[in-house]
Amino acid sequence: VQLQASGGGVVQAGGSLRLSCAASGKIVGVNVRGWYRQAPGEERELVATILNNGMTTYEDSVKGRFTISRDIRKNTVYLQMNSLKPEDTAVYFCTTKTVYGRLYWGQGTLVTVSS
């Protein structure tokens, strides 16, 4: 099973983007799905997660601006990003972790926010 992330691009500060992450097949025992990002020269950081029960968590700097959601039928997770800032510029990666401890990574999609 592979995760395919899409939706990145170039946007002006204050703009919005929606990232999508589709799984190529069924992942058994999904526990949590999330988004990480990695800015140039920085370490990868966790941006948002959504648990199997629907509960969500967010990194402090994106609270109130980003929303993680999922479509179970489409096996897809989304990251709606509003009020984007130049410091949001990064490669965004989607992940899925199962109850068995297996972690899947998507290939990354680049988000560039211009000032």
C-alpha positions as CSV (number, residue, x, y, z in Angstrom):
1,V,0.0,0.0,0.0
2,Q,1.3,3.5,-0.9
3,L,0.2,6.9,0.2
4,Q,-0.1,9.5,-2.5
5,A,0.0,13.1,-1.4
6,S,-1.2,16.0,-3.6
7,G,-2.4,19.5,-3.5
8,G,0.8,21.4,-2.8
9,G,1.8,24.5,-4.8
10,V,2.7,28.2,-4.6
11,V,0.4,30.5,-2.8
12,Q,0.6,34.1,-1.5
13,A,0.5,34.7,2.2
14,G,-3.0,34.7,3.5
15,G,-4.1,32.2,0.9
16,S,-5.3,28.6,1.2
17,L,-4.5,25.2,0.0
18,R,-5.9,21.8,0.6
19,L,-3.7,18.8,0.7
20,S,-4.9,15.3,0.0
21,C,-3.5,11.9,0.9
22,A,-5.0,8.8,-0.7
23,A,-4.0,5.3,0.1
24,S,-3.6,3.0,-2.9
25,G,-5.3,0.1,-1.0
26,K,-6.8,-0.9,2.3
27,I,-4.7,-0.5,5.4
28,V,-5.7,-2.9,8.1
29,G,-5.8,-1.6,11.6
30,V,-5.5,2.1,11.0
31,N,-4.9,3.9,14.3
32,V,-3.9,7.4,13.4
33,R,-3.3,9.4,10.2
34,G,-1.4,12.6,10.1
35,W,0.6,15.2,8.4
36,Y,4.3,16.2,9.0
37,R,6.2,18.9,7.3
38,Q,9.9,19.7,6.8
39,A,11.2,23.1,6.0
40,P,14.6,23.6,4.4
41,G,17.3,23.0,6.9
42,E,14.8,22.1,9.6
43,E,13.8,18.9,11.2
44,R,10.6,17.2,10.3
45,E,7.7,18.2,12.6
46,L,4.3,16.9,13.2
47,V,1.6,19.2,12.0
48,A,-1.7,17.5,12.7
49,T,-3.2,14.1,13.4
50,I,-6.6,12.4,13.3
51,L,-7.2,9.3,15.4
52,N,-9.4,6.4,14.4
53,N,-12.1,7.8,16.7
54,G,-12.0,11.2,14.9
55,M,-10.2,13.1,17.5
56,T,-7.7,15.6,16.1
57,T,-4.5,17.3,17.4
58,Y,-2.5,20.2,16.0
59,E,0.9,21.8,16.3
60,D,0.5,25.1,18.1
61,S,1.6,27.3,15.2
62,V,-1.2,25.9,13.0
63,K,-4.1,25.8,15.5
64,G,-7.1,27.8,14.2
65,R,-5.6,27.9,10.6
66,F,-5.3,24.2,9.6
67,T,-7.9,21.5,9.7
68,I,-7.3,17.8,9.3
69,S,-10.2,15.6,8.1
70,R,-10.8,12.3,6.4
71,D,-13.1,10.5,4.1
72,I,-13.2,6.9,5.2
73,R,-15.0,5.7,2.0
74,K,-12.3,7.3,-0.2
75,N,-9.5,6.2,2.1
76,T,-8.2,9.7,2.0
77,V,-7.1,12.3,4.6
78,Y,-7.0,16.0,4.0
79,L,-5.3,19.0,5.4
80,Q,-7.1,22.3,4.8
81,M,-4.6,25.1,5.3
82,N,-5.9,28.7,5.6
83,S,-4.3,32.0,6.4
84,L,-1.0,30.6,5.1
85,K,2.2,32.2,6.2
86,P,5.7,32.2,4.7
87,E,6.9,30.1,7.6
88,D,4.5,27.4,6.5
89,T,6.7,26.8,3.5
90,A,7.8,23.1,3.6
91,V,7.4,19.7,2.1
92,Y,4.4,18.1,3.6
93,F,4.2,14.4,4.2
94,C,1.2,12.3,5.1
95,T,1.5,9.3,7.4
96,T,-0.6,6.4,8.5
97,K,0.2,4.3,11.6
98,T,-1.6,1.1,12.4
99,V,-2.4,-0.5,15.7
100,Y,0.3,-3.1,14.9
101,G,3.0,-0.3,14.8
102,R,3.5,-0.2,11.1
103,L,4.1,3.4,9.8
104,Y,3.4,4.4,6.2
105,W,4.8,7.6,4.6
106,G,3.6,9.4,1.5
107,Q,6.1,10.9,-0.9
108,G,5.7,14.6,0.1
109,T,4.2,17.6,-1.6
110,L,5.8,21.0,-1.6
111,V,4.0,24.0,-0.3
112,T,5.5,27.4,-0.9
113,V,4.0,30.5,0.6
114,S,5.3,33.8,-0.8
115,S,5.2,37.0,1.2
